[in-house]
């Protein structure tokens, strides 16, 4: 029998105020990984060690809840939003995210020795853990030979930044656990997007949209915005070109790795607009827009604007009010913007005009501001509580980028990093081809606060905070209260030993005494909230009685 999570289904707007920055959204971060004492280490094996290490950390807090497996049943990575499905035989192997990665114990033993394998530990299948569902509703797993943290679903940009930053603390806890084990080589993790040797790894965003919005309108409305969004939320990078062969500094970590305008791939022939049609929700109502063009941000202000401004542009597209702008040769324009730290380069538009990236962002801001005011969500008192802040920060950031770059450097990540690097360059007379600057770039992204240069600036109040540290720490273990992530996270924390698996749109119970697995669908993102299910969790400490009430059955039946 299938249970249904309590609550009324959300409508196609997500059940949230329209016209502003609120919508169901979330992040995915693949961390750069390096083992200094084992330079030839297998990256997939190291990433599995990270997952295993965090499983050991969580066992100290909630026995039985650390190893809830991922349910791949509803994964559909080859569906294309343009109306077709790619044949598996034609797909790049890295696109096949609907099957778990495999790294068996014997392969690990051959690579690292039986003694290290026994010290590290195995799960009951004889393999290291590759997937975890966390008590905060997130997923931690091995993806493309990197440890990846996928945040739980949230409903606003401030929460998106909070649970994204919680992922950095999850990664840090795993690094600390590995460092404390003398039998294992220490592992460093970096919140960046390239190894500067022609390899890039992703920092993705996800936004819920009504399926009724034509995909062509999404492409038309988002492309100019994405070409220029990097000026407010790029993370900055030393080196030009995919392999950093040319000396210089650029705004975005990812821009040089994009090769086409629209497409399904995420690791090859990367497109500005990704067409993966995998909603992880009621498919005929919702589209999950999968955004792969963003940088991984440590700056809270940059991350906030990344989520908030994109959500507002999607509101414009849904209302048919996105600016009617066409950028000539978007891929070339994307890279030209990234290489222009002066922000003075002119982009050629389809109508013949030439404007700067800053000008284009102002056009989108003005359109978003008017729409938000017309719908009433922008009011500082009576609005939705988030859109006003997004608009204020967006306008302030664009203003500072145009006239006060020193002020902008306290919030805009690429500019903060550039200011730090220019200090080294002036002090030591370094050219952009000096290898030391590349090391500084890498150290910026180190997630260890005592090592990471971003964290040093943050500690000295040279980077803006928009979140309290305590709120981020709570988000490591607590799920958001206003989405289905609450139900998922509470099930993992409370009943982890009785779960056979979980995913974005299901939780699967395996309760002793019941004849079969019982799946609880969670296809409506605003069902399963604390308001709707908190009482259910409060009434039950055992999975059997919890599931019986959810199913409407007598215990044990």
C-alpha positions in Angstrom: 0.0 0.0 0.0 1.2 3.5 -0.7 0.9 6.3 1.8 0.2 9.9 1.0 1.9 12.7 2.9 -0.7 15.1 4.5 -1.5 18.4 2.9 -3.2 20.1 0.0 -1.4 19.9 -3.3 0.4 23.1 -4.3 -0.9 24.8 -7.4 1.4 25.3 -10.4 2.8 28.5 -9.0 4.2 26.5 -6.2 1.6 27.8 -3.8 3.9 30.8 -3.1 3.5 34.6 -3.8 4.0 35.3 -7.5 6.0 38.1 -9.0 9.0 38.0 -6.7 11.9 36.0 -5.4 10.0 33.2 -3.6 9.7 29.8 -5.2 10.9 26.2 -4.5 14.6 26.1 -5.2 17.8 24.4 -4.1 21.5 23.9 -4.9 24.0 21.2 -5.8 27.8 21.6 -5.1 30.5 19.3 -6.3 33.6 19.9 -4.2 37.1 19.9 -5.6 39.0 17.1 -3.9 42.7 16.6 -3.3 44.8 14.2 -1.1 48.2 15.9 -0.7 49.9 12.8 0.6 48.5 10.6 -2.1 48.8 12.5 -5.4 47.9 9.5 -7.5 44.8 8.6 -5.5 41.6 7.6 -7.3 39.2 10.5 -7.0 36.1 8.4 -6.8 37.6 6.3 -4.0 38.6 9.5 -2.1 35.1 10.9 -2.6 33.6 7.7 -1.2 35.9 8.1 1.8 34.3 11.5 2.4 30.8 10.1 2.4 31.9 7.3 4.7 33.6 9.8 7.0 30.4 11.8 7.3 28.4 8.6 7.9 30.7 8.0 10.9 30.1 11.5 12.2 26.3 11.2 11.9 26.3 7.8 13.7 27.5 9.6 16.7 24.3 11.7 16.7 21.6 9.4 15.3 22.3 5.7 15.2 20.7 4.0 12.2 20.0 7.2 10.4 23.2 7.8 8.7 23.0 5.4 5.8 19.6 5.8 4.3 20.1 4.7 0.7 19.1 6.8 -2.4 16.1 5.6 -4.3 16.9 5.8 -8.1 13.4 4.7 -9.2 12.2 8.1 -10.5 15.5 9.4 -11.9 15.1 10.3 -15.6 18.3 12.1 -16.6 17.9 11.6 -20.4 14.5 13.3 -20.8 14.9 16.5 -22.8 12.6 19.5 -22.2 12.4 20.0 -26.0 10.3 16.9 -26.3 12.4 13.8 -26.7 14.5 11.3 -24.7 18.1 10.6 -25.5 19.0 7.0 -26.2 21.1 5.5 -23.5 23.5 4.2 -26.1 24.1 7.7 -27.3 24.6 9.3 -23.8 27.9 10.1 -22.2 28.4 7.7 -19.2 28.4 10.7 -16.9 24.9 11.6 -17.9 23.6 8.3 -16.5 22.9 9.6 -13.0 19.9 7.1 -12.6 22.2 4.4 -11.5 24.5 4.2 -8.4 28.3 4.4 -8.9 30.1 1.2 -8.0 33.4 0.9 -6.3 33.8 -2.6 -4.9 35.9 -3.5 -1.9 38.4 -5.5 -3.9 39.2 -2.6 -6.2 39.8 -0.4 -3.1 42.0 -3.0 -1.5 44.1 -3.3 -4.7 44.5 0.4 -4.9 45.1 1.2 -1.2 45.8 -2.0 0.6 43.7 -4.3 2.7 44.8 -2.7 6.0 43.5 0.8 5.0 40.3 -0.8 3.7 39.6 -2.5 7.1 40.5 0.7 8.9 38.0 2.7 6.9 35.2 0.3 7.1 32.6 -1.1 4.7 28.8 -1.3 4.6 27.0 -4.6 4.6 27.4 -5.0 0.8 31.2 -4.9 1.0 31.5 -1.5 -0.6 32.1 2.0 0.7 29.1 4.2 1.0 28.4 6.3 -2.1 25.1 7.9 -1.1 23.5 9.3 2.0 20.2 11.1 2.8 20.8 13.5 5.6 18.6 14.5 8.5 18.4 18.0 7.1 16.7 16.7 4.0 19.8 16.9 1.8 21.7 14.3 -0.2 25.4 13.6 0.1 26.9 11.4 -2.5 29.6 10.7 -5.1 29.0 12.3 -8.4 31.5 12.4 -11.3 34.4 11.5 -9.0 33.5 14.4 -6.6 31.7 14.5 -3.3 28.5 16.4 -3.9 26.1 18.0 -1.5 22.6 18.6 -2.8 20.6 20.9 -0.5 17.0 20.3 0.6 14.3 22.2 -1.2 13.6 25.7 0.2 11.2 28.5 -0.7 13.3 31.6 -0.7 16.9 32.8 -1.5 17.9 33.4 2.1 17.0 29.8 3.0 18.8 28.7 -0.2 22.0 30.3 1.0 21.6 28.9 4.5 21.2 25.3 3.5 23.9 25.6 0.8 26.3 26.9 3.4 25.3 24.0 5.7 26.7 21.8 3.0 30.1 23.4 3.5 29.9 22.5 7.2 28.9 18.9 6.3 32.0 18.7 4.0 34.2 20.2 6.7 33.0 17.6 9.3 34.0 14.9 6.9 37.4 16.4 6.3 38.0 16.7 10.1 37.0 13.1 10.6 39.4 11.9 7.9 42.2 14.1 9.4 41.7 12.5 12.8 42.3 9.0 11.5 46.0 8.2 11.2 45.3 5.2 9.0 43.9 7.3 6.2 45.4 10.0 4.0 44.0 13.4 4.8 41.7 14.9 2.1 41.2 18.6 1.3 37.9 19.9 -0.2 37.5 23.1 -2.2 34.4 25.0 -3.0 35.4 25.9 -6.5 34.7 24.8 -10.1 38.0 23.9 -11.8 41.3 22.3 -11.2 42.9 24.7 -13.8 44.0 21.7 -15.8 41.0 21.7 -18.2 38.6 20.0 -15.8 35.5 21.7 -14.5 32.9 20.5 -11.9 29.6 21.9 -11.3 27.7 24.1 -8.9 24.1 23.8 -10.0 20.8 25.4 -9.0 17.3 24.1 -9.3 14.1 26.1 -9.6 10.5 24.9 -9.7 8.4 26.3 -12.5 5.0 25.6 -14.0 5.2 23.2 -16.9 2.8 25.3 -18.9 5.5 27.9 -19.5 6.9 27.3 -23.0 10.5 26.2 -22.8 11.4 28.5 -25.7 10.3 31.5 -23.6 12.6 30.3 -20.8 15.5 30.1 -23.2 14.7 33.5 -24.6 14.3 35.2 -21.3 17.2 33.6 -19.4 20.0 33.6 -22.0 20.9 37.3 -21.8 20.5 37.3 -18.1 22.8 34.3 -17.6 25.4 35.8 -20.0 25.7 38.8 -17.6 24.6 37.4 -14.2 28.3 36.5 -13.5 29.1 40.2 -12.8 27.1 40.0 -9.5 27.8 36.4 -8.5 31.0 35.1 -10.3 33.6 33.5 -8.0 36.6 34.7 -9.9 39.4 32.7 -11.4 43.2 33.0 -12.2 43.9 32.0 -15.8 42.0 32.2 -19.1 40.9 29.3 -21.2 39.8 25.9 -20.0 43.4 24.9 -19.2 44.3 28.3 -17.9 47.0 28.4 -20.6 46.6 32.2 -21.0 47.7 34.5 -18.2 45.0 36.7 -16.7 42.1 36.9 -14.3 38.4 36.5 -15.1 35.0 37.0 -13.4 33.6 33.4 -13.6 35.1 30.0 -12.8 32.8 28.3 -15.3 32.4 30.6 -18.3 35.3 29.2 -20.4 33.8 25.7 -20.2 30.5 26.5 -22.0 30.3 25.6 -25.6 26.7 25.8 -26.8 23.5 27.7 -26.1 21.0 25.0 -25.3 21.5 21.3 -24.6 21.1 18.3 -22.4 24.7 17.7 -21.3 26.2 18.9 -18.1 29.8 17.7 -18.3 30.5 17.9 -22.1 29.4 20.5 -24.6 28.0 22.4 -21.7 25.1 24.6 -22.6 24.0 28.0 -21.2 20.5 26.6 -20.8 20.3 23.0 -19.7 17.3 21.0 -21.0 17.2 18.1 -18.6 13.5 17.4 -17.9 13.6 15.6 -14.6 11.0 17.4 -12.4 11.3 15.3 -9.2 7.7 16.4 -8.7 4.3 16.0 -10.3 5.4 15.9 -13.9 2.4 17.3 -15.7 2.3 20.3 -13.4 6.0 21.2 -12.7 9.3 21.7 -14.4 12.5 21.7 -12.5 14.8 24.2 -14.2 18.3 22.8 -13.9 20.8 25.6 -14.0 24.4 24.6 -14.6 26.0 27.9 -15.4 26.7 29.3 -12.0 29.8 29.4 -9.9 30.2 27.9 -6.4 30.0 30.8 -4.1 31.4 31.2 -0.6 30.3 34.8 -0.4 26.9 34.9 1.2 25.9 38.1 -0.6 26.9 36.7 -4.0 25.1 33.5 -3.4 22.0 35.3 -2.2 21.9 37.4 -5.4 22.5 34.4 -7.5 19.3 32.7 -6.2 17.2 35.8 -5.7 17.7 37.5 -9.0 17.3 34.3 -11.0 14.0 33.6 -9.1 12.8 37.0 -10.0 13.7 36.7 -13.7 11.8 33.4 -13.8 8.8 35.3 -12.4 9.1 37.7 -15.3 9.2 34.9 -17.8 6.2 33.2 -16.3 4.3 36.5 -16.6 5.4 37.1 -20.2 7.3 40.3 -19.1 11.0 39.4 -19.5 13.0 42.0 -21.4 12.9 41.4 -25.2 16.7 41.2 -25.7 18.8 39.0 -27.9 22.5 38.8 -27.4 24.6 38.1 -30.5 26.6 34.8 -30.2 25.7 34.2 -26.5 28.6 31.7 -25.8 31.2 34.1 -27.1 29.5 37.0 -25.2 29.5 34.9 -22.0 33.3 34.5 -22.2 33.9 38.1 -23.2 32.0 39.3 -20.1 34.0 36.9 -17.9 37.3 38.2 -19.3 36.4 41.9 -18.8 37.0 42.8 -15.2 36.6 46.5 -16.1 33.0 45.8 -17.0 33.3 48.2 -20.0 33.2 45.7 -22.9 30.2 46.2 -25.2 27.9 43.3 -26.0 26.3 43.3 -29.4 22.5 42.8 -29.4 20.3 41.4 -32.1 18.8 44.8 -32.8 22.3 46.3 -33.4 22.7 48.1 -30.1 25.8 47.7 -28.1 25.6 47.8 -24.3 27.7 46.6 -21.3 26.9 43.7 -19.1 26.2 46.2 -16.3 23.6 48.0 -18.6 21.9 44.7 -19.4 21.6 43.8 -15.7 20.0 47.2 -15.0 17.4 46.4 -17.7 16.5 43.2 -16.0 16.4 44.8 -12.5 14.1 47.5 -13.7 11.7 45.0 -15.2 11.8 42.8 -12.1 11.2 45.7 -9.8 8.2 46.9 -11.7 6.6 43.5 -11.9 7.2 42.9 -8.1 5.7 46.3 -7.3 2.7 45.6 -9.6 2.0 42.3 -7.8 2.6 43.7 -4.3 5.4 41.4 -3.3 8.1 44.1 -3.2 6.7 46.1 -0.3 9.1 46.1 2.7 6.2 45.7 5.1 3.4 44.0 3.3 5.3 42.0 0.7 6.6 38.5 0.8 9.5 39.2 3.1 12.2 38.4 0.6 11.7 40.2 -2.7 12.4 43.7 -1.2 15.8 42.6 0.0 16.7 41.0 -3.3 15.8 44.2 -5.2 17.7 46.4 -2.7 20.8 44.3 -2.8 20.7 43.9 -6.6 20.4 47.7 -7.1 23.1 48.4 -4.5 25.5 45.9 -6.1 25.1 47.2 -9.6 25.5 50.7 -8.4 28.8 49.9 -6.5 30.1 47.9 -9.5 29.6 51.0 -11.6 31.0 53.6 -9.2 32.5 52.2 -6.0 34.4 48.9 -6.6 36.0 49.0 -3.1 32.5 48.8 -1.6 31.5 46.1 -4.0 34.5 44.0 -3.0 33.0 43.4 0.4 30.1 41.4 -1.2 30.9 40.4 -4.8 33.1 37.4 -4.7 35.1 37.8 -7.9 36.0 41.3 -7.0 36.9 40.4 -3.4 39.3 37.8 -4.7 40.7 40.1 -7.3 41.4 42.8 -4.6 43.3 40.2 -2.6 45.3 39.0 -5.6 46.2 42.5 -6.6 47.6 43.0 -3.2 50.0 40.1 -3.7 50.8 41.3 -7.2 51.7 44.8 -6.1 53.6 43.7 -3.0 55.8 41.1 -4.8 55.7 42.3 -8.4 53.9 39.2 -9.7 52.6 38.8 -13.2 49.3 37.0 -13.8 51.3 34.0 -15.1 53.0 33.5 -11.7 52.1 30.1 -10.2 51.8 31.6 -6.7 48.6 33.4 -7.8 47.0 30.1 -8.8 47.8 28.8 -5.4 46.1 31.8 -3.8 43.1 31.2 -5.9 42.9 27.6 -4.7 43.4 28.6 -1.1 40.5 31.0 -1.3 38.2 28.0 -1.8 39.6 25.8 1.0 36.6 24.9 3.2 38.8 24.8 6.3 38.3 28.1 8.1 41.9 28.2 9.3 43.2 27.7 5.8 40.6 29.3 3.4 41.4 32.9 2.5 37.7 33.7 2.1 37.1 32.7 5.7 40.0 34.9 6.8 38.4 37.9 5.2 35.1 37.0 6.7 36.6 36.8 10.2 38.1 40.3 9.7 34.7 41.7 8.6 36.0 42.3 5.1 33.2 40.2 3.6 29.5 40.8 4.2 27.5 38.4 6.3 23.8 38.0 5.7 23.4 34.9 7.9 24.2 34.1 11.5 26.7 31.3 12.0 24.1 29.7 14.4 21.5 29.5 11.6 23.9 27.7 9.3 24.9 25.3 12.0 21.3 24.5 12.7 20.7 23.8 9.0 23.3 21.0 9.1 20.9 18.8 11.1 17.5 20.6 10.8 15.4 20.5 7.6 13.5 23.4 6.2 10.1 23.6 7.8 8.1 24.7 4.8 8.8 22.1 2.1 8.6 18.3 1.7 12.2 18.3 2.9 10.9 18.5 6.4 9.1 15.1 6.1 12.1 13.5 4.4 14.6 14.8 7.0 12.5 14.0 10.0 12.0 10.4 8.7 15.7 10.0 8.3 16.5 11.4 11.8 13.7 9.7 13.6 13.2 6.4 11.7 16.5 5.9 9.8 16.9 2.3 10.8 13.5 1.5 9.3 14.1 3.2 5.9 15.1 1.2 2.9 15.7 4.3 0.8 14.6 7.9 0.0 14.7 10.4 -2.9 13.4 13.8 -3.6 9.9 12.4 -4.3 9.7 9.4 -2.1 10.5 7.8 1.3 10.6 4.0 1.5 9.9 2.2 4.8 11.0 -1.3 5.7 9.3 -1.9 9.0 9.7 -5.3 10.8 6.5 -7.2 10.8 5.2 -5.7 7.6 5.2 -8.0 4.6 6.6 -5.5 2.1 8.3 -2.2 1.5 6.0 0.8 1.7 6.7 3.8 -0.3 5.4 7.3 0.7 5.3 9.5 -2.4 6.3 13.1 -1.9 5.7 14.5 -5.4 4.1 17.8 -4.1 7.0 20.0 -2.9 4.8 21.9 -0.4 3.3 18.8 1.2 5.1 17.3 4.1 5.8 20.6 5.8 6.2 21.0 9.6 2.8 22.7 9.7 1.2 19.7 8.1 3.2 16.8 9.5 4.9 18.1 12.7 2.1 16.7 14.9 2.4 13.3 13.3 6.1 13.1 14.2 5.4 14.4 17.7 2.9 11.6 18.3 5.2 8.7 17.3 8.6 7.5 18.2 8.3 4.2 16.4 8.1 3.8 12.6 5.4 1.1 12.8 2.8 3.3 14.6 3.9 6.4 12.5 3.4 4.5 9.3 0.1 3.0 10.5 -1.4 6.4 11.2 -0.1 7.7 7.8 -1.6 4.8 6.0 -4.7 4.7 8.2 -4.1 1.1 9.2 -4.0 -0.6 12.5 -0.4 -1.1 13.8 1.1 -4.3 12.4 -1.4 -4.8 9.6 
